[in-house]
Amino acid sequence: MSRLDHIILMASYNTEMNAKLYAAAAQISAEEIQADKGAYFTSILGTLNHIVVADTVWLKRFAAHPSQHLSLAPMQALPSPERLDQLLFTDLPSLTEHRHWLDGVINAWAKSLTEADLSHVLHYANMKGIAANKNFFSLVMHFFNHQTHHRGQATTLLSQQGIDVGVTDLLELIPNQAAE
């Protein structure tokens, strides 16, 4: 599998897992979604918001890639999050709608990448203003890994509420190939 195919697979995995996670979260009350569970981002809603915040931050950075991917143009219109724990949405239905839109942007962007894009060194500043110069492919892998990490936290919080999200392994989406 090429690096480009892997990115497309990760974007698809992201969309599928978010759909499962948000459907599971919709099974509990708004109060439980917002309740402080002692998690790093306090609640299920806080954790899901954090993933959207981080995705927004990274996609806005990725939009600065010299290839100027048109699929990321909608990201320019969004305000930049100020904090990683910022609640962009205070209710699950609004967050779900935005998540669905954002996943569409991610899938379109993933399909627009080229092999040459992946070798680029992206210059950006983190949220503290510290400059960085990092390999674009490695940053894309971090982007998807970060989502998976925090979805795992949200899945744990839902499990503690008696909600089973189901199978969340990437392995389920990796296609079988002929043996060599």
Backbone as CSV, one residue per row, in Angstrom:
resi,resn,N_x,N_y,N_z,CA_x,CA_y,CA_z,C_x,C_y,C_z
1,MET,0.858,-1.176,0.000,0.000,0.000,0.000,0.903,1.238,0.000
2,SER,0.619,2.162,-0.882,1.413,3.390,-0.966,1.081,4.319,0.202
3,ARG,1.910,5.306,0.389,1.637,6.304,1.438,0.329,7.032,1.170
4,LEU,0.065,7.347,-0.087,-1.188,8.024,-0.439,-2.393,7.144,-0.146
5,ASP,-2.298,5.862,-0.494,-3.390,4.940,-0.206,-3.604,4.820,1.302
6,HIS,-2.519,4.840,2.056,-2.633,4.743,3.516,-3.338,5.983,4.087
7,ILE,-3.033,7.135,3.551,-3.699,8.362,4.019,-5.197,8.308,3.704
8,ILE,-5.545,7.851,2.524,-6.958,7.724,2.165,-7.645,6.709,3.086
9,LEU,-6.959,5.616,3.376,-7.493,4.625,4.320,-7.709,5.263,5.689
10,MET,-6.748,6.040,6.164,-6.869,6.683,7.479,-8.015,7.689,7.503
11,ALA,-8.224,8.399,6.407,-9.342,9.348,6.338,-10.674,8.598,6.390
12,SER,-10.740,7.480,5.692,-11.944,6.657,5.719,-12.185,6.081,7.114
13,TYR,-11.132,5.601,7.730,-11.200,5.075,9.102,-11.691,6.160,10.056
14,ASN,-11.142,7.350,9.921,-11.543,8.491,10.738,-13.054,8.726,10.617
15,THR,-13.554,8.759,9.388,-14.978,8.999,9.157,-15.833,7.899,9.767
16,GLU,-15.455,6.657,9.520,-16.247,5.534,10.027,-16.253,5.499,11.556
17,MET,-15.106,5.693,12.167,-15.036,5.644,13.631,-15.764,6.828,14.268
18,ASN,-15.674,7.989,13.640,-16.424,9.133,14.169,-17.927,8.870,14.098
19,ALA,-18.388,8.284,13.010,-19.819,7.976,12.883,-20.254,7.027,13.990
20,LYS,-19.455,5.988,14.253,-19.784,5.041,15.322,-19.762,5.722,16.691
21,LEU,-18.742,6.532,16.907,-18.573,7.194,18.197,-19.711,8.178,18.475
22,TYR,-20.054,8.959,17.492,-21.119,9.951,17.674,-22.482,9.283,17.810
23,ALA,-22.706,8.179,17.095,-23.958,7.439,17.243,-24.059,6.861,18.651
24,ALA,-22.953,6.375,19.171,-22.944,5.850,20.538,-23.201,6.971,21.540
25,ALA,-22.557,8.102,21.337,-22.727,9.237,22.259,-24.167,9.739,22.263
26,ALA,-24.848,9.623,21.142,-26.236,10.088,21.038,-27.191,9.239,21.878
27,GLN,-26.704,8.107,22.381,-27.550,7.224,23.187,-27.672,7.672,24.639
28,ILE,-26.865,8.629,25.050,-26.938,9.078,26.441,-27.413,10.528,26.499
29,SER,-27.821,10.942,27.651,-28.421,12.270,27.819,-27.399,13.387,27.624
30,ALA,-27.918,14.562,27.325,-27.064,15.748,27.186,-26.303,16.007,28.485
31,GLU,-26.949,15.747,29.601,-26.293,15.958,30.895,-25.089,15.036,31.053
32,GLU,-25.248,13.766,30.657,-24.138,12.813,30.762,-23.028,13.146,29.772
33,ILE,-23.389,13.637,28.595,-22.387,14.035,27.587,-21.517,15.166,28.135
34,GLN,-22.139,16.060,28.904,-21.439,17.240,29.417,-20.836,17.038,30.804
35,ALA,-21.172,15.945,31.470,-20.737,15.732,32.854,-19.225,15.549,32.947
36,ASP,-18.647,16.147,33.961,-17.217,16.007,34.229,-16.951,14.579,34.675
37,LYS,-16.176,13.854,33.884,-15.848,12.460,34.168,-14.397,12.306,34.623
38,GLY,-13.739,13.424,34.898,-12.350,13.363,35.323,-11.387,13.075,34.192
39,ALA,-11.854,13.174,32.973,-11.003,12.933,31.807,-10.137,14.162,31.543
40,TYR,-9.140,13.993,30.709,-8.222,15.102,30.426,-8.970,16.319,29.898
41,PHE,-9.962,16.093,29.054,-10.798,17.195,28.556,-12.167,17.163,29.236
42,THR,-12.170,16.740,30.443,-13.269,16.668,31.418,-14.402,15.727,31.042
43,SER,-15.036,15.916,29.912,-16.276,15.208,29.583,-16.184,14.560,28.205
44,ILE,-17.221,13.806,27.875,-17.309,13.260,26.520,-17.389,14.409,25.530
45,LEU,-18.231,15.398,25.820,-18.356,16.554,24.926,-17.030,17.307,24.818
46,GLY,-16.336,17.469,25.930,-15.039,18.154,25.915,-14.015,17.406,25.081
47,THR,-14.018,16.078,25.187,-13.074,15.264,24.417,-13.382,15.333,22.928
48,LEU,-14.670,15.218,22.574,-15.046,15.302,21.161,-14.756,16.692,20.592
49,ASN,-14.972,17.728,21.393,-14.629,19.081,20.963,-13.127,19.212,20.743
50,HIS,-12.332,18.619,21.631,-10.877,18.709,21.480,-10.424,18.125,20.149
51,ILE,-11.001,17.000,19.761,-10.620,16.396,18.483,-10.939,17.355,17.336
52,VAL,-12.095,17.998,17.392,-12.466,18.974,16.359,-11.527,20.175,16.393
53,VAL,-11.192,20.644,17.581,-10.254,21.768,17.706,-8.917,21.401,17.066
54,ALA,-8.368,20.255,17.443,-7.059,19.853,16.913,-7.127,19.625,15.404
55,ASP,-8.203,18.995,14.930,-8.350,18.803,13.481,-8.374,20.150,12.768
56,THR,-9.078,21.107,13.340,-9.159,22.445,12.744,-7.785,23.101,12.701
57,VAL,-7.070,23.034,13.812,-5.727,23.622,13.875,-4.825,23.003,12.814
58,TRP,-4.813,21.671,12.740,-3.929,21.008,11.778,-4.347,21.255,10.344
59,LEU,-5.633,21.194,10.062,-6.067,21.425,8.683,-5.779,22.849,8.228
60,LYS,-5.874,23.799,9.144,-5.506,25.176,8.795,-4.003,25.256,8.507
61,ARG,-3.201,24.533,9.257,-1.757,24.482,8.975,-1.504,23.809,7.630
62,PHE,-2.192,22.687,7.404,-2.004,21.965,6.146,-2.434,22.814,4.953
63,ALA,-3.374,23.710,5.154,-3.829,24.598,4.077,-2.720,25.542,3.623
64,ALA,-1.696,25.710,4.461,-0.563,26.567,4.104,0.475,25.831,3.255
65,HIS,0.239,24.560,2.970,1.139,23.785,2.115,1.235,24.483,0.757
66,PRO,2.413,24.517,0.161,2.562,25.197,-1.142,1.621,24.685,-2.237
67,SER,1.132,23.474,-2.119,0.201,22.947,-3.126,-1.161,23.612,-3.063
68,GLN,-1.437,24.332,-1.980,-2.694,25.076,-1.844,-3.902,24.217,-2.224
69,HIS,-4.104,23.131,-1.529,-5.200,22.207,-1.826,-6.544,22.906,-1.687
70,LEU,-7.278,22.975,-2.788,-8.581,23.641,-2.800,-9.559,22.997,-1.832
71,SER,-9.375,21.716,-1.560,-10.266,21.014,-0.636,-10.171,21.581,0.782
72,LEU,-9.084,22.280,1.090,-8.923,22.885,2.419,-9.336,24.354,2.455
73,ALA,-9.778,24.886,1.335,-10.206,26.293,1.303,-11.276,26.608,2.349
74,PRO,-12.244,25.721,2.605,-13.255,26.038,3.634,-12.660,26.239,5.025
75,MET,-11.496,25.671,5.267,-10.868,25.809,6.586,-10.431,27.248,6.855
76,GLN,-10.092,27.971,5.789,-9.637,29.353,5.945,-10.726,30.240,6.531
77,ALA,-11.986,29.889,6.274,-13.098,30.706,6.769,-13.388,30.469,8.247
78,LEU,-12.894,29.370,8.780,-13.139,29.070,10.195,-12.198,29.877,11.082
79,PRO,-12.697,30.338,12.221,-11.791,31.007,13.152,-10.798,29.998,13.718
80,SER,-9.618,30.467,14.039,-8.611,29.599,14.645,-8.946,29.394,16.114
81,PRO,-8.993,28.143,16.560,-9.225,27.904,17.987,-8.136,28.576,18.828
82,GLU,-8.529,29.041,19.984,-7.593,29.738,20.873,-6.927,28.806,21.875
83,ARG,-7.631,27.707,22.214,-7.114,26.766,23.210,-7.473,25.344,22.794
84,LEU,-6.679,24.396,23.213,-6.945,23.002,22.888,-8.157,22.442,23.626
85,ASP,-8.554,23.093,24.720,-9.728,22.644,25.476,-10.959,23.501,25.186
86,GLN,-10.901,24.277,24.136,-12.003,25.175,23.785,-13.243,24.372,23.385
87,LEU,-14.389,24.765,23.923,-15.657,24.153,23.529,-16.221,24.946,22.355
88,LEU,-15.988,24.438,21.163,-16.513,25.092,19.972,-18.017,24.880,19.856
89,PHE,-18.492,23.762,20.396,-19.906,23.404,20.350,-20.334,22.944,21.732
90,THR,-21.465,23.437,22.202,-21.922,23.115,23.558,-22.993,22.030,23.579
91,ASP,-23.342,21.501,22.405,-24.314,20.419,22.368,-23.889,19.401,21.315
92,LEU,-24.264,18.149,21.541,-23.853,17.070,20.648,-24.424,17.196,19.235
93,PRO,-25.701,17.564,19.055,-26.205,17.665,17.672,-25.416,18.660,16.807
94,SER,-25.072,19.811,17.338,-24.292,20.793,16.563,-22.884,20.277,16.287
95,LEU,-22.296,19.656,17.298,-20.953,19.093,17.143,-20.978,17.966,16.109
96,THR,-22.000,17.136,16.137,-22.127,16.030,15.190,-22.227,16.554,13.759
97,GLU,-23.025,17.579,13.559,-23.174,18.166,12.220,-21.835,18.706,11.713
98,HIS,-21.111,19.401,12.579,-19.811,19.946,12.178,-18.808,18.817,11.923
99,ARG,-18.843,17.800,12.770,-17.922,16.663,12.609,-18.146,16.003,11.254
100,HIS,-19.391,15.811,10.879,-19.710,15.204,9.590,-19.144,16.062,8.444
101,TRP,-19.328,17.370,8.539,-18.794,18.275,7.515,-17.265,18.195,7.481
102,LEU,-16.650,18.230,8.660,-15.193,18.208,8.751,-14.628,16.908,8.177
103,ASP,-15.303,15.791,8.452,-14.840,14.520,7.891,-14.911,14.525,6.370
104,GLY,-15.910,15.203,5.813,-15.983,15.347,4.356,-14.804,16.134,3.810
105,VAL,-14.428,17.196,4.517,-13.259,17.996,4.121,-11.999,17.138,4.171
106,ILE,-11.847,16.367,5.244,-10.659,15.522,5.413,-10.574,14.487,4.289
107,ASN,-11.686,13.851,3.959,-11.674,12.846,2.889,-11.324,13.460,1.543
108,ALA,-11.896,14.611,1.233,-11.590,15.276,-0.044,-10.122,15.676,-0.094
109,TRP,-9.609,16.199,1.013,-8.201,16.599,1.077,-7.284,15.394,0.909
110,ALA,-7.591,14.301,1.605,-6.748,13.100,1.519,-6.646,12.613,0.075
111,LYS,-7.750,12.665,-0.642,-7.767,12.204,-2.027,-7.064,13.176,-2.975
112,SER,-6.829,14.404,-2.530,-6.188,15.403,-3.385,-4.663,15.426,-3.251
113,LEU,-4.144,14.731,-2.268,-2.694,14.748,-2.037,-1.940,14.007,-3.134
114,THR,-0.709,14.437,-3.327,0.183,13.755,-4.267,1.414,13.281,-3.505
115,GLU,2.129,12.378,-4.107,3.359,11.865,-3.486,4.342,13.012,-3.227
116,ALA,4.442,13.954,-4.145,5.352,15.095,-3.960,4.960,15.928,-2.737
117,ASP,3.655,16.050,-2.485,3.196,16.801,-1.305,3.769,16.219,-0.020
118,LEU,3.872,14.905,0.037,4.241,14.223,1.279,5.690,14.425,1.676
119,SER,6.537,14.778,0.743,7.961,14.972,1.034,8.286,16.397,1.465
120,HIS,7.321,17.268,1.411,7.507,18.671,1.773,7.808,18.819,3.271
121,VAL,8.577,19.831,3.617,8.778,20.208,5.014,7.831,21.372,5.282
122,LEU,6.913,21.166,6.215,5.922,22.191,6.526,6.444,23.086,7.642
123,HIS,6.399,24.372,7.401,6.790,25.371,8.389,5.511,25.891,9.043
124,TYR,5.452,25.835,10.365,4.270,26.294,11.088,4.688,26.685,12.500
125,ALA,3.769,27.297,13.215,3.991,27.623,14.627,2.939,26.895,15.443
126,ASN,3.356,26.333,16.579,2.376,25.658,17.421,1.514,26.694,18.139
127,MET,0.610,26.245,18.982,-0.336,27.162,19.627,0.349,28.095,20.629
128,LYS,1.590,27.785,20.997,2.366,28.670,21.869,3.238,29.621,21.057
129,GLY,3.150,29.516,19.726,3.916,30.395,18.852,5.314,29.904,18.542
130,ILE,5.635,28.677,18.934,6.970,28.125,18.687,7.018,27.553,17.270
131,ALA,8.000,28.021,16.501,8.137,27.598,15.111,8.617,26.155,15.018
132,ALA,8.146,25.476,13.972,8.557,24.100,13.713,8.667,23.898,12.209
133,ASN,9.521,22.986,11.829,9.723,22.587,10.441,9.731,21.070,10.425
134,LYS,8.656,20.455,9.956,8.551,19.004,10.046,8.074,18.406,8.729
135,ASN,8.464,17.157,8.533,8.073,16.412,7.347,6.560,16.302,7.282
136,PHE,6.004,16.653,6.131,4.558,16.709,5.962,3.904,15.342,6.168
137,PHE,4.466,14.291,5.584,3.879,12.966,5.759,3.826,12.584,7.231
138,SER,4.876,12.859,7.970,4.895,12.546,9.401,3.825,13.339,10.144
139,LEU,3.612,14.585,9.752,2.562,15.393,10.380,1.178,14.841,10.066
140,VAL,0.986,14.373,8.842,-0.305,13.786,8.474,-0.553,12.530,9.313
141,MET,0.486,11.719,9.504,0.336,10.524,10.337,0.015,10.910,11.786
142,HIS,0.657,11.968,12.270,0.336,12.461,13.619,-1.119,12.909,13.701
143,PHE,-1.571,13.614,12.695,-2.954,14.102,12.620,-3.935,12.950,12.827
144,PHE,-3.754,11.861,12.096,-4.660,10.726,12.227,-4.450,9.975,13.536
145,ASN,-3.220,9.849,13.977,-2.946,9.173,15.245,-3.577,9.937,16.412
146,HIS,-3.512,11.246,16.369,-4.095,12.081,17.431,-5.598,11.835,17.537
147,GLN,-6.272,11.770,16.394,-7.712,11.503,16.391,-7.999,10.156,17.057
148,THR,-7.236,9.142,16.665,-7.443,7.794,17.200,-7.226,7.772,18.706
149,HIS,-6.184,8.425,19.154,-5.867,8.485,20.586,-7.044,9.038,21.393
150,HIS,-7.572,10.170,20.968,-8.651,10.796,21.737,-10.003,10.114,21.522
151,ARG,-10.211,9.490,20.374,-11.430,8.678,20.220,-11.401,7.517,21.200
152,GLY,-10.207,6.978,21.450,-10.066,5.915,22.450,-10.481,6.400,23.830
153,GLN,-10.099,7.634,24.170,-10.519,8.194,25.452,-12.035,8.342,25.510
154,ALA,-12.623,8.847,24.437,-14.083,9.023,24.402,-14.784,7.674,24.460
155,THR,-14.225,6.667,23.793,-14.796,5.326,23.828,-14.787,4.774,25.246
156,THR,-13.715,5.024,25.980,-13.635,4.586,27.375,-14.710,5.272,28.209
157,LEU,-14.876,6.565,28.023,-15.898,7.304,28.770,-17.297,6.769,28.456
158,LEU,-17.542,6.443,27.192,-18.843,5.877,26.821,-19.018,4.488,27.414
159,SER,-17.958,3.696,27.391,-18.006,2.357,27.970,-18.348,2.420,29.456
160,GLN,-17.827,3.418,30.145,-18.135,3.600,31.557,-19.610,3.933,31.779
161,GLN,-20.273,4.396,30.725,-21.706,4.698,30.783,-22.546,3.510,30.293
162,GLY,-21.879,2.386,29.990,-22.585,1.201,29.528,-22.859,1.187,28.042
163,ILE,-22.196,2.052,27.280,-22.391,2.141,25.834,-21.225,1.448,25.127
164,ASP,-21.544,0.487,24.270,-20.532,-0.232,23.494,-20.440,0.398,22.107
165,VAL,-19.300,0.951,21.785,-19.087,1.582,20.489,-18.894,0.530,19.399
166,GLY,-18.487,-0.653,19.786,-18.227,-1.715,18.814,-16.755,-1.758,18.445
167,VAL,-16.444,-2.507,17.410,-15.064,-2.676,16.969,-14.536,-1.348,16.450
168,THR,-13.370,-0.962,16.934,-12.769,0.309,16.516,-11.387,0.127,15.882
169,ASP,-10.997,-1.092,15.641,-9.666,-1.358,15.099,-9.560,-0.993,13.618
170,LEU,-8.480,-0.340,13.269,-8.162,-0.046,11.870,-8.102,-1.334,11.064
171,LEU,-7.701,-2.411,11.693,-7.577,-3.709,11.031,-8.826,-4.084,10.248
172,GLU,-9.989,-3.638,10.732,-11.247,-3.952,10.060,-11.335,-3.316,8.670
173,LEU,-10.602,-2.240,8.445,-10.669,-1.540,7.155,-9.507,-1.826,6.222
174,ILE,-8.450,-2.456,6.746,-7.308,-2.774,5.892,-7.724,-3.896,4.940
175,PRO,-7.651,-3.640,3.648,-8.107,-4.667,2.685,-7.193,-5.890,2.663
176,ASN,-7.801,-7.038,2.433,-7.019,-8.265,2.230,-6.284,-8.160,0.904
177,GLN,-5.124,-8.761,0.852,-4.355,-8.776,-0.384,-3.938,-10.212,-0.678
178,ALA,-3.635,-10.445,-1.911,-3.171,-11.768,-2.302,-1.832,-12.052,-1.641
179,ALA,-1.665,-13.294,-1.211,-0.387,-13.727,-0.604,0.677,-13.778,-1.676
180,GLU,1.890,-13.456,-1.295,3.002,-13.481,-2.259,3.688,-14.813,-2.271
